Amino acid sequence: MRIDDKKSNTEFSAQDISSNDNPPQHIPVLLDASLRLMSPKSNDRYLDLTAGLGGHARAFLASTGSYKTACLVDRDSSAIASLNDLAKMGTRLIHSDFLQAINQLKQEQQTFDLIMVDLGVSSPQLDKPERGFSFMRDGPLDMRMDQTSSLTAAEFINSSSHEQLVHVIVEYGEEPIARARRYAKAIGEARPLSSTAQLAKIIADAHVGGWQRIHPATRTFQAIRIAINQELSQIEAALPILPSLLNSGGRLGIISFHSLEDRLVKQFFNDQAKSGYEAELAIVTKKPISGTEDVHNLRARSAKLRVAVKK
């Protein structure tokens, strides 16, 4: 079993991707707050490291008009295909995880005035049972953000040791160790597993005590997804590089969706604030903007937006 599968990033132009010119309708998280705090101006160069369906990108580029100098990154091939309309306007698309992309852009000595990072799983990924991110509707245990990666959730679950499962559920699912051990034991006894409904039922059956709003499997699904997509390690490695991609006065906006992501972003911003004259960034949001302020998107409730500006 491997969780370090990597692939070379791939750049796309309009002729390389599907001819779907009608962009899908998508309500981006905390869009109003992002536009307000990031203050896009005409001709600003825009970089979106988690472009998804382009909800943030289209709004920012409508303000800057800088379609031909913008760069949009996503590891999901479906997301890249949905950005065909922007590619036809000259926008650069990179099919890659954001860590590979920023290392490439740094090597190319590219700099931008606006950098947006919207972490977490996109609505289309959650809504498609075949992607295996959610147990609301049964689907295969997949959970890959990049469909070209070889390691699926099923492979991870079926090949991991009891100790590995416990570690992931505790570390990335933030479950108590006694509960994680029960879940891991139940998973081990029921293997091989192939569907989201199977996994959710096994965890629910192993759960001790009642539950109401939050299904017992929620955090374990989160933990497995984080593990196979290397989400936290990518964030941790990417954060120190981001200031080098910003022009002086450029702004960086990061939206996180759970405490593990936000802890890394908060610590990075705090380290910048404590660095004095050596700091590369000045913090714009002393406290994060909460997703509860986003009346347009109910899925944004757990989101937090933090913004900084390059000195």
N, C-alpha and C positions, 0 to 999 in steps of 0.2 A: 504494500500500500504506500502511495506517495501523496503528500500534500504540497509538493513544491513544483508541480508541473508548470512550465512556462512555455510561451511560444513567442515568436517574433511578432512585433506589432506590424500591422498592415495599414497602409494608407489607401483611401478610396477617393475617387473622383466621380463626377456625375455619371460617366459612362460605365463605371465599374459596378454600380448598384442598380437596384430595381427601378423601373420607370414609374413608380408610384409618386405622382406629383402632388397628391392631396395629403398634406401632413395630418396625422391623427390628432384628434382633439384631446388635449391633456391639460389639467389644471396643475401647474407647478406649485410646489410647497413654498409658502412665505414669499410669494413673488412681490407683493407690494412693499414689504419691508426690505427685501433685497434691493429693489430698484431705488428705494429712498436712501438706504445707507451706502450703497455702492456708487450712486450718483453718476450713471453713465452719461458721457458727453459725446458730441459729434466727433467722429474719427477716432475714438478710443479703440485700441486693439483688445479684443475679447478672447479669452481662453476658457472653455468649459471642459473640465476634466471628467465629468460624469454627465454627459449631455442627455442621455435617455432619449425621450421623444422630442427634445428640443424646446420644452416649455419655457425654461429660463432663457435659453439662447435666443429664441425668436423675439422675446420681449426686449432683451438687451440690445440685440442687433437692430431692432426697429428704432431704438433711440440713438445708437451710434452711427448707423448707416455703413459700418465698416465690414461688410460681408466678405470682402476679398482679403482682408487681413486677419480674419477670425480663424480660430482653430477649435474644433469640437472633438472630444475623445470619448469613447465608450468601449467597454470590453464585450458588450452584447451585440451580436451581429444583427439581430432584429432591430435594435435601436439605431444602429448605423444605417440600415436600409431605410428607416423612417425619415432620415435627414436628407433625402435626395433633393428636395426642393432647395435646401440651403447650399448643397454641393453645386447645383446648377447656377447659383449666384456667385460662385467662386470661393465659398468657404471650404477650408481644408478639413477633412475628416480623417481621424486616425482610429482604427479598430485595434484597441490595446487596453490593458489595464493602465490606470493613471500613473503608476510608479514608472513603468517602462516609458510611457509617453513623456513625462516631465524630464527624465534623464536624457531622452532623445532631443527634446526641445532645448535643454540646457546645453547639450553638446553643439547644437546648431546656433547657439547664442541668440535664441529668440527671447524677446521680452514683450510684456503685455501691460495694458493699463487696468484691466479688469480680469480677475481670475475667480471663477465660481466652482465650488465643489459641493455637490449634493450627495451625501453619503447614503448608504442603505439600499433597500430593494425598491425598484420602481413599481408603480401600480400595474403596468402590463405584465410584469413578471409574476406578481402576486395573483393576478386575475386569471392567468392561464394555467389550468390544472396540469398540463403536460410539462410545465417547467418545474413542478414539484416543490415550490417554495411554501405553499400553504396547505393545510389539511382541511380547509373549509369545503373543498371538493377533491375527491380522490384523484390521484395522479401518480406517476412514477416518482420514486425517490431520486430526484435529479439535483436540483438546487444550484446548478452551475450558472454563474453570471456570464461566463464565456463558454458558449456551447462547444467550442473546439477543445476545451480542456478534457483530459481523460478521466479525472477523478470525479465520480458522482457521489451523491449522498449514500446511495445503496452500497457502492463499493466500500466507502469509508465505514459505514455501520457494520457491514458483514465481515470486514477484515480486521477491524480494530480489536485490540485486547480489552478486557474488562477495565484495566487501569487507564488505558487511553480514553475510553468512553467516559469514565468518571472524571478524568482531568478536564476534558472538553466541556462537559456539562457544568462543572463547577466554575471553570475559568471563564468560559464564554457565555454560559447560560445563567451564571450567578445563582445557581441553586445550592442549597445546603448540601454538605458532603453526604450525609446519611440518605437524603432523598436521591442524590445523584447515583449512589451505589445501588439503591433499589431499582432505579430506572435502568441502569447499565446491566444489572443482573437479569431483569425481565427481557431486555433486548437480546442479551446473549442466549437466553433459553429459547427465544422465539425465532432466532435466525435460521435460514436467510429471510430477509425482508425485502420487499420490492415496491411497496406503495405507501403513500402518505397516510392513508386511512389506517393501514396496518400499524404503522409506527405510533400514530396518535392514540389508537385504542390500547396498545400495549402499555403506553405511559399512563393513560387514564386509569387502566386497571391496576397498575402498580402504585398509583397515588394513594397516600394515606391522608384521610381528612377530607372535608368538603371543599368545594370551590364554586364560585359563582360566575363572575364576569370573564375571568381569564382562564382559558383551558390549560390543564396541567402540562400539555405538550408544548405550549408556546415557547418557553425558554429553551427547551431542548432543540426544537427546530431552529431557533436563532443560533444556538451554539454550533450545531452541525454546519449550518450555512456559513458562519464566520470562519470555521476551521477549514472547510474545503476551498473557500475562495480567498483565504489568507487576508481577510479584510483588515484586521487590526495591525498586522505587521506591515501591510502596505501603507496604511495611514501614518504609522510611526516613522517609517523610512522616508515618506514623501514630505512631511511637514517641514523639516529643516531646509529642504531644497527650494520650496515654493518662493521665498523672498527673492532668490536669484533670478526668477522669471518675471519679476515685477519691475516696471519703470518707476522712477522716483515719483511719489504722489499716487502711484497705482494702488488699487484696493483689492483685497482678498476676502472673499466671503465663503464661509464653510457652514453647511447645514448638517447636523448630526441627528440621529434618531434614537439612540439609546445611550445609557450611561457610560459604557465602555468606550464608545467613539468620542463622546463629548469630553470624557476625562483626558484623553490624549490631546484633543484640541485645546481644552482649557489650560492644561499644563504647558503646552507650547506657547500659548498667548501669555501666560503668567511669566514664563521664563523670559520672554521678550520684554515684558514690562519691568522686570527686575534687572535687566542688563544695562540700564543707564545709557551712557553715550555709545556703547557698543551695540545696542539694539537696532535691528534692521526695520522693525515694524513698530508702529504706534497703535494701541488698541482703540478702536472706535466704540465698540460695545462693551462697556464696563460690566454689564450683565447681559447674558444672551437674550435675544428676542425669542419668546416662546411661541410654539406652534398654536397655542390656544388663541393667539391673536389673529390667526388666519381663518376668517369666517367662510372662505371659499372651498376649503379642503378639510374634511373631517379627519382624513388620515394624517394630517399635519400635527395633530394634537401633541405628539411626543417629540416633535422637532425642536431644535434649538439652533438659532443662527448667530454666529459670531463673525465680526468684521474687523479687519485691521488695515492700516494704510502704510505703504512703504515710505520711509523717511527720505 
